């Protein structure tokens, strides 16, 4: 019995030590990222000075050393104090959950401010859309790892400075949680995550409705049959029908027909019978 108690005590001590080391290293990582990202934002497209280069190297050093827990079945974070949304992290598994990093926001404004420049560089919104309008209209998002890495590289190289503190925090989460890694100033996927998505509640659309929408975007990328069937339906539409569809999707870049087709398909899928929809995305 004494031996068993001793083993448990040692295991608890090691767990506590790991948590303390992880917290300390992640705090250092956060400080380094804050210093580096703010310098990059203040001098976009400038040739990095020796001091900035040193900061970048220190930051990358701490990225490689940062301790993180083993990968979870439900990767992601809950942002805010909404208890119902926080509890949702333990619910609603589906076939792509382990490879999808999901962020659940209590505040739609905080969500929007986390991805504004990412939406711009990805072509999701027109360059004319102001941050203030974006904050009022966005409740969720979905991005592939390729899109995220291109955005992060643009930030790191000073080509696209972050617009908000929330954007800088978002990038730090992606690094801390081993969604992306950064080596020699260039980002890349760090593990099994294929998609990053976020959802928040709104006045007209619930949190669950928005998360359903974003998971359908994952399905579009991962299930060729789902996307192919949608493209065939789109091709049968008349020009007049497509114009009417565009009128319902004014928040999206009108020059990006592929995106408009995808959004139209997903809004249709949201209205499937519940049993059929749950088979697709678990919601």
Helices and strands as residue ranges (DSSP letters): H 2-42, H 50-65, E 76-79, H 83-87, G 88-90, E 100-105, H 108-121, H 131-137, E 140-144, H 145-156, H 165-176, E 180-183, E 186-189, E 195-200, H 207-222, H 224-235, H 239-247, H 257-270, H 274-281
